[in-house]
Amino acid sequence: MIYIVRTTVGREEIVAELLSSKARAEGIDIKAIVHPAEIKGYIFVEGSLPAIQKVVSGTMHVKGIINKPVELDAIRHFLEYKKERIALQLGDIVEILGGPFKGEKGKVQRIGKDEVTVELLEAAIPIPVTIATEFVRVVKPAKKEDAEA
């Protein structure tokens, strides 16, 4: 069965790691632990309710367990891989959506298959950063003459 574990917002990945380590170390039968990026404050844990209760007991940043199991069909869309292709051009101004530069804006310098190199705009010294295309969104498209240059 799959159950929802409530966590401190922003600590979902840490909780998932802690639960995984504890389950392995103590031989607790946990099948899977998943944290969909679009859900804040919750992770999904697959196992029996007693096993999940045992593994979350005393774990930092765990707020509780929702004791009603979740059907796989209800969360399937979180588990399916969605490769989103965005159209980027050289010179586009993009916002970084994830990672250490989240919230920064940059100008597209190079476009790879699944990654893009951007030059951060608000840095004192131009810093090129290469990130996955799934973590950027176009804020201002390049002018035609910029894209052709």
Secondary structure, 3 states (H helix, E strand, C coil): CEEEEEECCCCHHHHHHHHHHHHHHHCCCEEEEECCCCCCCEEEEEECHHHHHHHHCCCCCEEEEEEEEECHHHHHHHHCCCCCCCCCCCCCEEEECCCCCCCCEEEEEEECCCEEEEEECCCCCCCEEEEEHHHEEEEECCCHHHHHC
